[in-house]
Amino acid sequence: MAASDGGVFTFGPGATFHGSTGDVRLAEPVVGMATDAATGGYRLVAADGGVFTFDAPFYGSAVTAGLPQSAVGVAADPATGGYWVVDDTGFVYNFNAPFLGSTAGIRLNQPVIGIAVDLPPSGA
């Protein structure tokens, strides 16, 4: 679990703390967190698109990609180890992950609030 200041809290058997931004002054609050299946680490994303990695590879951030809106989430790609960052308009920034589409350019009735990965069932 992550707090808006980037503090990370681990619960349950096997949960490992890899670090946090709880002691760092962030420009914007943390709005999402995603684990890295290969390393067991995780990534945090801030509202300005900044990505903070803890025992997970860093492939870039939406800050350097010119994020025009507020980032609202991050999701990990288990196939490549990369990740996607989504903003509140539904624009998806891909980092070492394939671009699979977005709602950029579509007029939405409400802002996007998150992103998730749809994985096939185990054994499929």
Contacts in CASP RR format, 6 or more apart in sequence:
PFRMAT RR
TARGET T0000
AUTHOR 0000-0000-0000
METHOD contacts of the structure
MODEL  1
MAASDGGVFTFGPGATFHGSTGDVRLAEPVVGMATDAATGGYRLVAADGG
VFTFDAPFYGSAVTAGLPQSAVGVAADPATGGYWVVDDTGFVYNFNAPFL
GSTAGIRLNQPVIGIAVDLPPSGA
1 8 0 8 1.000
1 9 0 8 1.000
1 10 0 8 1.000
1 11 0 8 1.000
1 33 0 8 1.000
2 8 0 8 1.000
2 9 0 8 1.000
2 20 0 8 1.000
2 30 0 8 1.000
2 32 0 8 1.000
2 33 0 8 1.000
2 44 0 8 1.000
3 9 0 8 1.000
3 22 0 8 1.000
3 30 0 8 1.000
4 29 0 8 1.000
4 30 0 8 1.000
4 31 0 8 1.000
5 21 0 8 1.000
5 22 0 8 1.000
5 26 0 8 1.000
5 29 0 8 1.000
5 30 0 8 1.000
6 20 0 8 1.000
6 21 0 8 1.000
6 22 0 8 1.000
6 24 0 8 1.000
6 26 0 8 1.000
6 29 0 8 1.000
6 30 0 8 1.000
6 44 0 8 1.000
6 52 0 8 1.000
7 20 0 8 1.000
7 21 0 8 1.000
7 22 0 8 1.000
7 30 0 8 1.000
8 17 0 8 1.000
8 18 0 8 1.000
8 19 0 8 1.000
8 20 0 8 1.000
8 22 0 8 1.000
8 33 0 8 1.000
8 42 0 8 1.000
8 44 0 8 1.000
8 54 0 8 1.000
10 16 0 8 1.000
10 17 0 8 1.000
16 40 0 8 1.000
16 41 0 8 1.000
18 40 0 8 1.000
18 41 0 8 1.000
18 42 0 8 1.000
18 54 0 8 1.000
18 55 0 8 1.000
18 56 0 8 1.000
19 54 0 8 1.000
20 44 0 8 1.000
20 54 0 8 1.000
21 30 0 8 1.000
21 44 0 8 1.000
21 52 0 8 1.000
26 46 0 8 1.000
27 46 0 8 1.000
27 48 0 8 1.000
28 46 0 8 1.000
28 47 0 8 1.000
28 48 0 8 1.000
28 49 0 8 1.000
28 50 0 8 1.000
28 70 0 8 1.000
29 46 0 8 1.000
29 47 0 8 1.000
30 44 0 8 1.000
30 45 0 8 1.000
30 46 0 8 1.000
30 47 0 8 1.000
30 52 0 8 1.000
31 45 0 8 1.000
31 46 0 8 1.000
31 47 0 8 1.000
31 70 0 8 1.000
31 71 0 8 1.000
31 72 0 8 1.000
31 73 0 8 1.000
32 44 0 8 1.000
32 45 0 8 1.000
32 72 0 8 1.000
32 73 0 8 1.000
32 74 0 8 1.000
33 42 0 8 1.000
33 43 0 8 1.000
33 44 0 8 1.000
33 45 0 8 1.000
33 74 0 8 1.000
34 42 0 8 1.000
34 43 0 8 1.000
34 45 0 8 1.000
34 74 0 8 1.000
34 75 0 8 1.000
34 76 0 8 1.000
34 83 0 8 1.000
35 41 0 8 1.000
35 42 0 8 1.000
35 56 0 8 1.000
35 76 0 8 1.000
36 42 0 8 1.000
36 43 0 8 1.000
36 53 0 8 1.000
36 55 0 8 1.000
36 56 0 8 1.000
36 57 0 8 1.000
36 76 0 8 1.000
36 81 0 8 1.000
37 76 0 8 1.000
37 78 0 8 1.000
37 81 0 8 1.000
38 81 0 8 1.000
39 55 0 8 1.000
39 56 0 8 1.000
39 57 0 8 1.000
40 55 0 8 1.000
40 56 0 8 1.000
41 53 0 8 1.000
41 54 0 8 1.000
41 55 0 8 1.000
41 56 0 8 1.000
42 53 0 8 1.000
42 54 0 8 1.000
42 55 0 8 1.000
42 56 0 8 1.000
43 51 0 8 1.000
43 52 0 8 1.000
43 53 0 8 1.000
43 54 0 8 1.000
43 56 0 8 1.000
43 58 0 8 1.000
43 74 0 8 1.000
43 76 0 8 1.000
43 83 0 8 1.000
44 51 0 8 1.000
44 52 0 8 1.000
44 54 0 8 1.000
44 74 0 8 1.000
45 51 0 8 1.000
45 52 0 8 1.000
45 61 0 8 1.000
45 62 0 8 1.000
45 71 0 8 1.000
45 73 0 8 1.000
45 74 0 8 1.000
45 85 0 8 1.000
46 52 0 8 1.000
46 71 0 8 1.000
47 70 0 8 1.000
47 71 0 8 1.000
47 72 0 8 1.000
48 62 0 8 1.000
48 63 0 8 1.000
48 67 0 8 1.000
48 70 0 8 1.000
48 71 0 8 1.000
49 61 0 8 1.000
49 62 0 8 1.000
49 63 0 8 1.000
49 67 0 8 1.000
49 71 0 8 1.000
49 85 0 8 1.000
49 87 0 8 1.000
50 61 0 8 1.000
50 62 0 8 1.000
50 63 0 8 1.000
50 71 0 8 1.000
51 58 0 8 1.000
51 60 0 8 1.000
51 61 0 8 1.000
51 62 0 8 1.000
51 74 0 8 1.000
51 83 0 8 1.000
51 85 0 8 1.000
51 95 0 8 1.000
57 81 0 8 1.000
57 82 0 8 1.000
57 96 0 8 1.000
59 82 0 8 1.000
59 83 0 8 1.000
59 95 0 8 1.000
59 96 0 8 1.000
60 95 0 8 1.000
61 85 0 8 1.000
61 95 0 8 1.000
62 71 0 8 1.000
62 85 0 8 1.000
62 87 0 8 1.000
62 93 0 8 1.000
65 93 0 8 1.000
67 85 0 8 1.000
67 87 0 8 1.000
67 93 0 8 1.000
68 87 0 8 1.000
68 89 0 8 1.000
68 91 0 8 1.000
69 87 0 8 1.000
69 88 0 8 1.000
69 89 0 8 1.000
69 91 0 8 1.000
70 87 0 8 1.000
70 88 0 8 1.000
71 85 0 8 1.000
71 86 0 8 1.000
71 87 0 8 1.000
71 88 0 8 1.000
72 86 0 8 1.000
72 87 0 8 1.000
72 88 0 8 1.000
72 111 0 8 1.000
72 112 0 8 1.000
72 113 0 8 1.000
72 114 0 8 1.000
72 115 0 8 1.000
73 85 0 8 1.000
73 86 0 8 1.000
73 114 0 8 1.000
73 115 0 8 1.000
74 83 0 8 1.000
74 84 0 8 1.000
74 85 0 8 1.000
74 86 0 8 1.000
74 115 0 8 1.000
75 83 0 8 1.000
75 84 0 8 1.000
75 86 0 8 1.000
75 115 0 8 1.000
75 116 0 8 1.000
75 117 0 8 1.000
76 82 0 8 1.000
76 83 0 8 1.000
76 117 0 8 1.000
77 83 0 8 1.000
77 84 0 8 1.000
77 96 0 8 1.000
77 97 0 8 1.000
77 98 0 8 1.000
77 117 0 8 1.000
78 117 0 8 1.000
78 119 0 8 1.000
79 97 0 8 1.000
80 96 0 8 1.000
80 97 0 8 1.000
80 98 0 8 1.000
81 96 0 8 1.000
81 97 0 8 1.000
82 95 0 8 1.000
82 96 0 8 1.000
82 97 0 8 1.000
83 94 0 8 1.000
83 95 0 8 1.000
83 96 0 8 1.000
83 97 0 8 1.000
84 92 0 8 1.000
84 93 0 8 1.000
84 94 0 8 1.000
84 95 0 8 1.000
84 97 0 8 1.000
84 115 0 8 1.000
85 92 0 8 1.000
85 93 0 8 1.000
85 95 0 8 1.000
85 115 0 8 1.000
86 92 0 8 1.000
86 93 0 8 1.000
86 102 0 8 1.000
86 112 0 8 1.000
86 114 0 8 1.000
86 115 0 8 1.000
87 93 0 8 1.000
87 112 0 8 1.000
88 111 0 8 1.000
88 112 0 8 1.000
88 113 0 8 1.000
89 103 0 8 1.000
89 104 0 8 1.000
89 105 0 8 1.000
89 108 0 8 1.000
89 111 0 8 1.000
89 112 0 8 1.000
90 102 0 8 1.000
90 103 0 8 1.000
90 104 0 8 1.000
90 108 0 8 1.000
90 112 0 8 1.000
91 102 0 8 1.000
91 103 0 8 1.000
91 104 0 8 1.000
92 99 0 8 1.000
92 100 0 8 1.000
92 101 0 8 1.000
92 102 0 8 1.000
92 104 0 8 1.000
92 115 0 8 1.000
94 100 0 8 1.000
103 112 0 8 1.000
END
